[in-house]
C-alpha cells in the first residue's frame, strides 16, 4: 500500500497523514463518460480524483457510464453515456440501477462519494456507510431549493464557498476546489499576443463583453467554444455579427490536447462571466499554463484568482480594459505556482481523503435515526455529523501575505 | 374497527375475510391531485382505492400532491400537483422528498402500496416493510425495460394480464382490475340514439376509425375528448377535417359529472384502440351506466369485455360496423351487472387487501438479503416472495357459464 503524503498538499490535508487504505465508491453522473469525450466538467473531475485516489493507495470503484476510460475499476451504471444515446431526458430514472448497485452493495465500502447531485440523497439516508456528496452545479434555482432542504442532514461538499450562498442551510462539511493532474498542462513561460476565451457560447458567459474588451484594447481575441443547440440562436443573432472584425477569430470547440497550445500561448484568459460560476475549471487550466486570468467578480472568481497576482478581477468594461493594459505586471511563473499549490489533483484528492476519514469512522447506522430526527424536527442545519466548516487550502490572502 | 366483507366481492378476496386492520401507505404520483381535477386515470384509482380501504377499516395514509381532496389522511408530497405548477419536466426529482418521507417512516406501516412506477424501487429494497407496486403504464417501451429488469425481486401488480407481456420476467404477484365507486355512475336503462367516444385525441386511440364506423352505420357520433399539446397537430390535420359531417359532434373535454349523461344516453361506447391499452377505464365507466362497448382486441380489451355479452370485440372496420348493427342484442342490465361483479371499488379494494395480507406478515428485512441475492444472481424471476399468479376475479368465460 503506497500512501504518498505530497509536500505540495497544504492545509488540513497536510496535517493529517493518510492512515489507512479506504474502500471508496465514486458515483459519477451517467450523462458523459468518465472522463468525457468532449465537454463535461464533473465527469473530468471524477476521473482525476478517482485516479489520484488509487495512486494514494485507496481501493476505488468507479460507478459511471460503461464507455468510461478512467484507469480505475469500473462498475458500469449504463451501457453507454446517456448524451450519446439520446436518452438524457430520462436521466434520473436511468440512474436508478446504478444507485441500487451502489447502495445494495454499500457494505463493501468505507465511504461512498456521490457526484450525482441530489439523486443519491434518499438512499444515502438508509445506507450502512456514509455518503459524502459533492454538489457540482449552481444552486440558485428556486425549483430545487425545496428538494435539497429536505436533506439538510446529509454531508455535502461545495466546490467554492460562494456556491453555498443560496443553500446555506445544507450540512456543508468542506469546500474542496477542483484540481487537474499536475502534468496535464505544462508551463508556457512565453505568451503570444492574443487574448483567449474558452468554454461554451451562452449569454451568461458574456462572449460579447470579451469581444468588446479585445476591440477596445486593440489586441486580437481567439474564441474556442462549443455552441449548444439551446444557444444557437444567441450565437447567430448576437455573437456572429461581432465576429466580422479581423481581430476576432472563432475556432470552434477544441479538445483537451489542443488546450495546451491555445491557453499556453495566450496573453491572458478572459473570463467576463455574469452568473454565479460554481467553480470555473478553465481558470485553473489557464493558471496551469502560466496564463493569467482577467475575470468579473462573480461566483467563485474571487476565491480562485488572486487579484493582481494571478490576474485581475474587475466588474466594469472600463476596468476590464484597464486590466488588459496591466497584464504584463503579472508573473506567469507565479500563476503556475498558484496552480501547483492549490489546484492540482493531488491537493484535491488529499482534501477529499481528509473528508473521507472524518466520516468513515462514524457508526453511520446508529447515527441515522438521530440524523433523520434532527432533519424532520428542524429546518436548522443538523449538527449530528457536521464539523465546523474548514477551508484547508491556503487562502488567497494568506498566500499573498496580506 | 369496521371490516365489511361485501358479498359482491368475488374470487380469492371473497374466500379470505379481512382479519385485521392494516396500516397502509398509498403512494401516488404527484403530477395530478388525488383525485385529479381533470384527466388522470392513476390518481383517480388511488383516490377510490384509498377511500374504500378506509371504509373497510384500514388505517390509510395518502402520500400525494398537497391539493389532493380524497377523504383520507394526507401527507403532502408537494405543495401542489406538478402539472399545474409547470414543473412536471423535473418529475422524478420532485418525487424524492415524498419517497424519503414514506421510507424514512416505513416502520409506521404494515405495507406500502406504490403507484409511482419504478421510482420507489431502489428504496423499497432497503425498507423494513414490504412495498407492493401497481404498474399503471404500458410497459412496451424499450428504454425502460433494462431499468425494470433490475428490480425483478420486488412484487408488482398488473392492471391487466396483457400488460405484463413485454416484461414477463418481473415478479408479478397478482392482476387487480381497476374499480369505480358503485354509485359514481348510475344505471341508465334507456339509451339515446348516438355512439360515444370518450378520452383523449391521439392516433393510437383511433378517433378516425370511430368516425368511419359511425358514418358507415348511419348513426350519429359524439366525441368528448381532451386534446394534448402533443396531439394538437394530429387533431388539426387528421381529425378536424372529418368533423364537418353533421353526424359527428365534437364537444371537447367533459368533467366527471357530465359523464353520466354522456355515457348513460349512448347506444354504445366506441373503443377502437390501436395500442396495448393497459386497462381502459372508460370501458368500465360505460358498463357502469349499462352502456355496451364496441372495441378492438388490443391490450386489456378481451379481459375487460365479454364478447357478445357486454359489447362486441372486433378488429376490422367491417366487423366493427357489423357490431354496431347488432348492439340491440346486448342487455344493458347485464352490462351493469358485469360492472357490479367485477369492476367496483369494493372488488378492487378487496383484491388489494388480499395482496396486502400476503405480504404484510413476511419478515421483510430478513427476506431482503435473499431477495437481493436472487435478483443479482439470476435474470429469472425471484421466487422468494412470489406467489403463483392468481386471478381471483370471476373470468369472462366463467361469468357467462361457457
Interface residues (C-beta under 8 A of the other chain):
Chain A: X87 X90 X92 X93 X94 X96 X97 X99 X100 X103 X104 X118 X119 X121 X122 X123 X125 X126 X127 X143 X144 X146 X147 X150 X151 X372 X376
Chain B: X87 X90 X92 X93 X94 X96 X97 X99 X100 X103 X104 X118 X119 X121 X122 X123 X125 X126 X127 X143 X144 X146 X147 X150 X151 X372 X376
